[in-house]
Amino acid sequence: MAVFVYAENINGVYKKAAFEAVSYAKAVADQAGDTVTAITVNPTDSSDLLYKYGASNVINIKDEGLKNFSAKAYAQAVSEVANGNVIVFPHTTDASSIAPMLAIMNGSSLITNVLEAPESLSPFQVKRKAFSGKGFMHAKSEGAAVILTVSQNAFGVKENTVSGSEEVKNLSVANEDTKVISHEQSSGKLDLKEAEIVVSAGRGLKGPENWGMIEELANVLGAATACSKPVSDIGWRPHNEHVGQTGKAISPNLYIAVGISGAIQHLAGVNSSKTIVVINSDAEAPFFKSADYGVVGDAFQIIPALTEKIKALKG
Amino acid sequence: MKILVCISSVPDTTSKINFTADKSAFDKNGIQWVINPLDEFALTKAIKLQESQGATVTVINVGDTATEPVIRKALAIGANDGVRVNLDPKDSYSTAKEIAAVAQNGGYDLILCGKESIDYNGGSVPGMVAQLLNQPFVNASVGLDVNGNEATAVREIEGGKETISVKLPAVIAGQKGLVDEKDLIIPNMRGIMSARTKPLQVVEPTSSEVKVQGVSYDSVPPRAAVKLVAADNLDELVRLLHEEAKVI
């Protein structure tokens, strides 16, 4: 059972999600008694980074036509080199755009939002996230070939160095239907879905001018910032920071929610966080029922004090 | 311009999710059904294009008769007509296949969908439809303009945005931001009355091939009771996060 994995890079640099997908693929390959082949497009990073997580072969696709992302052209490129029974993708925006197109091209089954190593390889069965994090589904593939997308921060990045080799493939895939006009990457900002710690705030903060202390706490923790739906609806924070059922679903190791009451829709997006801390002045806020640790009190006093204490801990 | 909007009937966002006693299926008892919120952004965008460019908007849903109320709601919001493929869908593939079969004959310039449904969260149908129709696909779209046979879409990428021009026909999967939340249309009485007489075509499925089956379901296990820390004892919170949870 040959196992392939799509190692996503941004501007040539591998994402943490790529290492997680390779780690997952290695677990599947170990179960199957086979090896992992990673596929990547125009990387500048070294393949050593992929050997480190268990990829024995790296197929390095060189294609000027794929300089700009197109789901269809990338799916075409991956389908030209991947001929395994299992193809693993991270559940990022780009990868989860390629995977459904590839599934149709190859006639494979597609199981998205995968959380754990497979329960069985034949038939292929695996646990996945469903109902926006309010439940789990054990999904079974009806066919022999299966494409998976692995939910970010679910399986984790696991070092497992193997000796590997790289093969360069020069492709020239037609990429005519879409053209990138502009690309804005906010530099230095931690990606919310990849972040291991997320500090999030809600209407309890009373106004956008008060977000400085949230950003400072996030900064000290090396965390990303997020917000509740009402906050992005009012325009205090951008839409891309909204976590919840209709925003982003995240699974960090630590989620700190400040001034968020914990509506069921918000919980749906964050309840797969490993540890949840809730800080709220309302002792009756429903979020306390879903938290591991809670502090009842005034965020305007607690957050600056907590920031100082964490600074002290980190030295 | 002809637009096809794919809508899914999903449990209301406030629903508590339960499974049947044998865990083999989602328990539909007591559930209110709504248009998938991410599809509502796509539908509203289509209605805006209907107003600004005279587009016709057809909504399509793959579902049994129980999903007709959400199709009628979409008609009340302003869609011109609706199609229901008479199949209780079992997976993304069977859903995509039916949508593509209807789209194939419809000559649509643009197919709009939400990027995923909030029930099974497959996020697979839009890309599958695009590939089945051999059309370009833009996912996670937070902005869209149409000019003749070309669209300009803005898609969210990790840590940024990308603006893309796309040749039509194409499939665009949208999310929050495609239109503002405040611009979502709430049907008025006139819309509700006219929806009753708008055409709703029921077509039979082309096949029943399924590629993925939900074998069983689990609820999320409850967390242990919260440990409350006094507001004037944050050293204890830091200690718990550092030593007990080991997350900082």
Chai-1 contact restraints between the chains, C-beta under 6 A:
chainA,res_idxA,chainB,res_idxB,connection_type,confidence,min_distance_angstrom,max_distance_angstrom,comment,restraint_id
A,A71,B,F137,contact,1.0,0.0,6.0,A-B,restraint_1
A,K72,B,P136,contact,1.0,0.0,6.0,A-B,restraint_2
A,K72,B,F137,contact,1.0,0.0,6.0,A-B,restraint_3
A,T93,B,A140,contact,1.0,0.0,6.0,A-B,restraint_4
A,T93,B,I157,contact,1.0,0.0,6.0,A-B,restraint_5
A,S96,B,G123,contact,1.0,0.0,6.0,A-B,restraint_6
A,S97,B,G127,contact,1.0,0.0,6.0,A-B,restraint_7
A,S97,B,N139,contact,1.0,0.0,6.0,A-B,restraint_8
A,P100,B,S124,contact,1.0,0.0,6.0,A-B,restraint_9
A,P100,B,G127,contact,1.0,0.0,6.0,A-B,restraint_10
A,P100,B,M128,contact,1.0,0.0,6.0,A-B,restraint_11
A,M101,B,G127,contact,1.0,0.0,6.0,A-B,restraint_12
A,M101,B,Q131,contact,1.0,0.0,6.0,A-B,restraint_13
A,I104,B,M128,contact,1.0,0.0,6.0,A-B,restraint_14
A,I104,B,Q131,contact,1.0,0.0,6.0,A-B,restraint_15
A,I104,B,L132,contact,1.0,0.0,6.0,A-B,restraint_16
A,S109,B,K211,contact,1.0,0.0,6.0,A-B,restraint_17
A,S109,B,V212,contact,1.0,0.0,6.0,A-B,restraint_18
A,L110,B,S124,contact,1.0,0.0,6.0,A-B,restraint_19
A,I111,B,V212,contact,1.0,0.0,6.0,A-B,restraint_20
A,T112,B,G122,contact,1.0,0.0,6.0,A-B,restraint_21
A,T112,B,G123,contact,1.0,0.0,6.0,A-B,restraint_22
A,T112,B,S124,contact,1.0,0.0,6.0,A-B,restraint_23
A,N113,B,N121,contact,1.0,0.0,6.0,A-B,restraint_24
A,A130,B,Y120,contact,1.0,0.0,6.0,A-B,restraint_25
A,A130,B,N121,contact,1.0,0.0,6.0,A-B,restraint_26
A,F131,B,I17,contact,1.0,0.0,6.0,A-B,restraint_27
A,F131,B,D119,contact,1.0,0.0,6.0,A-B,restraint_28
A,S132,B,I118,contact,1.0,0.0,6.0,A-B,restraint_29
A,K134,B,I17,contact,1.0,0.0,6.0,A-B,restraint_30
A,G135,B,I17,contact,1.0,0.0,6.0,A-B,restraint_31
A,G135,B,Y217,contact,1.0,0.0,6.0,A-B,restraint_32
A,G135,B,S219,contact,1.0,0.0,6.0,A-B,restraint_33
A,F136,B,D218,contact,1.0,0.0,6.0,A-B,restraint_34
A,M137,B,G214,contact,1.0,0.0,6.0,A-B,restraint_35
A,M137,B,Y217,contact,1.0,0.0,6.0,A-B,restraint_36
A,H138,B,V215,contact,1.0,0.0,6.0,A-B,restraint_37
A,H138,B,S216,contact,1.0,0.0,6.0,A-B,restraint_38
A,A139,B,V212,contact,1.0,0.0,6.0,A-B,restraint_39
A,A139,B,G214,contact,1.0,0.0,6.0,A-B,restraint_40
A,K140,B,Q213,contact,1.0,0.0,6.0,A-B,restraint_41
A,K140,B,V215,contact,1.0,0.0,6.0,A-B,restraint_42
A,S141,B,V212,contact,1.0,0.0,6.0,A-B,restraint_43
A,E142,B,K211,contact,1.0,0.0,6.0,A-B,restraint_44
A,G143,B,K211,contact,1.0,0.0,6.0,A-B,restraint_45
A,D177,B,P136,contact,1.0,0.0,6.0,A-B,restraint_46
A,D177,B,K167,contact,1.0,0.0,6.0,A-B,restraint_47
A,T178,B,P136,contact,1.0,0.0,6.0,A-B,restraint_48
A,T178,B,I164,contact,1.0,0.0,6.0,A-B,restraint_49
A,T178,B,V166,contact,1.0,0.0,6.0,A-B,restraint_50
A,K179,B,S165,contact,1.0,0.0,6.0,A-B,restraint_51
A,V180,B,E162,contact,1.0,0.0,6.0,A-B,restraint_52
A,V180,B,I164,contact,1.0,0.0,6.0,A-B,restraint_53
A,I181,B,T163,contact,1.0,0.0,6.0,A-B,restraint_54
A,I181,B,S165,contact,1.0,0.0,6.0,A-B,restraint_55
A,S182,B,T163,contact,1.0,0.0,6.0,A-B,restraint_56
A,H183,B,E162,contact,1.0,0.0,6.0,A-B,restraint_57
A,E184,B,G160,contact,1.0,0.0,6.0,A-B,restraint_58
A,E184,B,K161,contact,1.0,0.0,6.0,A-B,restraint_59
A,Q185,B,G159,contact,1.0,0.0,6.0,A-B,restraint_60
A,Q185,B,G160,contact,1.0,0.0,6.0,A-B,restraint_61
A,S186,B,G159,contact,1.0,0.0,6.0,A-B,restraint_62
A,S186,B,G160,contact,1.0,0.0,6.0,A-B,restraint_63
A,K189,B,G159,contact,1.0,0.0,6.0,A-B,restraint_64
A,D191,B,E158,contact,1.0,0.0,6.0,A-B,restraint_65
A,D191,B,G159,contact,1.0,0.0,6.0,A-B,restraint_66
A,D233,B,E181,contact,1.0,0.0,6.0,A-B,restraint_67
A,H239,B,K176,contact,1.0,0.0,6.0,A-B,restraint_68
A,H239,B,G177,contact,1.0,0.0,6.0,A-B,restraint_69
A,N240,B,E156,contact,1.0,0.0,6.0,A-B,restraint_70
A,Q245,B,T13,contact,1.0,0.0,6.0,A-B,restraint_71
A,Q245,B,I118,contact,1.0,0.0,6.0,A-B,restraint_72
A,T246,B,P37,contact,1.0,0.0,6.0,A-B,restraint_73
A,T246,B,K176,contact,1.0,0.0,6.0,A-B,restraint_74
A,N253,B,V247,contact,1.0,0.0,6.0,A-B,restraint_75
A,L254,B,V247,contact,1.0,0.0,6.0,A-B,restraint_76
A,I264,B,T14,contact,1.0,0.0,6.0,A-B,restraint_77
A,Q265,B,T13,contact,1.0,0.0,6.0,A-B,restraint_78
A,T275,B,A245,contact,1.0,0.0,6.0,A-B,restraint_79
A,T275,B,V247,contact,1.0,0.0,6.0,A-B,restraint_80
A,F288,B,V226,contact,1.0,0.0,6.0,A-B,restraint_81
A,A291,B,V226,contact,1.0,0.0,6.0,A-B,restraint_82
A,Y293,B,K227,contact,1.0,0.0,6.0,A-B,restraint_83
A,Y293,B,L240,contact,1.0,0.0,6.0,A-B,restraint_84
A,G294,B,V226,contact,1.0,0.0,6.0,A-B,restraint_85
A,G294,B,L228,contact,1.0,0.0,6.0,A-B,restraint_86
A,V295,B,V229,contact,1.0,0.0,6.0,A-B,restraint_87
A,V295,B,A231,contact,1.0,0.0,6.0,A-B,restraint_88
A,G297,B,A231,contact,1.0,0.0,6.0,A-B,restraint_89
A,I302,B,A231,contact,1.0,0.0,6.0,A-B,restraint_90
A,A305,B,L234,contact,1.0,0.0,6.0,A-B,restraint_91
A,L306,B,L234,contact,1.0,0.0,6.0,A-B,restraint_92
A,K309,B,L234,contact,1.0,0.0,6.0,A-B,restraint_93
A,K309,B,V238,contact,1.0,0.0,6.0,A-B,restraint_94
A,L313,B,V238,contact,1.0,0.0,6.0,A-B,restraint_95
